[in-house]
Amino acid sequence: MKQKILDAMKRSVESGSCSGANVLVLKDGKEQEYCEYGYRDLEKHAAMSRDTIFRLYSQTKPITAAATLVLAADGKIDLASPVEDYLPEFMGSYVNRNGIRKKAERKITVRDLLNMTSGIAYPDLTTEGGRQSDKVFGELGQRLYSENPMSTREFSRKMGKIDLCFEPGEKFMYGASADILGALIETVSGKSFGEFLQKSLFDPLGMKETGFFVPEQKRNRLARVYEETENGLVEVKTDHLGLRYERDVEPAFESGGAGLCSTLDDYSKFGEMLLAEGNYRGKKIMSAAAVRFMTHGGLTPEQIPQLQKGWDWMSGYTYGNLMRVCQEESQTSLFSSKGEYGWDGWLGTFFSNEPAHGITLVFGVQQVGVGRTGILIRQIKNIVMSELT
């Protein structure tokens, strides 16, 4: 297995598709394989290594879902309740379809946020809600290096005033729902989102390399971000979605949708805990009921095609609690078994749990343009499943 994975990584690096990558595979909580190839920093000739820190971007989302369900398990969040019960800025939302604006017939629920059925858009110039979201994220970025950066709660207050793209619960649309959950968790817990994650998940799991910023003594391990061009790989120092490229300052805006950085070993602890129904090496981190709920899809049959539209590789999958869930393995373009779940990130990082086989896979890369579940991780996932099942 190791040589097959290394060969795939070598082809990707030598073709100029990425600067380097690494992958960690566990089965039943025991390490089966770790592989690395290439560089995390081409300019400094710093090799990819096991302790390389990656910007997770959307791979942050499963952790946000877990934190939400920790509070639900304690009776502090009701998933069926309107979001406005916790965040009053979402009171009186409006739906805007093709310029026709009317008051929403139903309120956004917490469950809508977890399923991406809220109607709250990411920046997108094709819809009115997306254009309004773009203005909020634009302001977030403009204030990023100022003395008055936007906070998690201020972001939520501004997003609470934008128009929805459809009636809550009507459709699936990948958007800013997870960022709103971060603000909701702050309100309910009485702690900052980061503090709650630290107390409820990171400290109990021993995830010492995971957080919303990278301290100076660790910054040399933060991988550079590259983009493939006609002239080879070029570093892209982008503050995407209002997040500082260098992650060198504790942010006022702790993004539940994109903000975390981590290592493969740290994230694998989170995956291992979920596979063990909330237990990690003798410690109960989440209730088994919360994990069972988290790892099942929440979309209706009518909404599933909306998930798969534009993401061809999502054929055979549903979505819920900010993760994909495999429901028809015969329709997938990956070697996955029914019940497989996880998510990935804008720069190509990837997480997969296979409950039927006890396998956790975590993959690291920092490459613009990889897209959701790029070709290299698809190759690696298929190798792993072929060798271990």
Secondary structure by P-SEA (a helix, b strand, c coil): caaaaaaaaaaaaaacccccbbbbbbcccccccccccccccccccccccccccccccccaaaaaaaaaaaaaaacccccccccccccccccbbbbbcccccccccccccaaaaaaccccccccccccaaaaaaaaaaaaaaaaccccccccaaaaaaaaaaccccccccccccccaaaaaaaaaaaaaacccaaaaaaaccccccccccccccccccccccbbbbbbbccccbbbbbccccccccccccccccccccccccccaaaaaaaaaaaaacccccccccccaaaaaaaacccccccccccccccccccccccccccbbbbcccccccccccccccccccccccccccccccbbbbbbbbbbcccccccaaaaaaaaaaaaacc
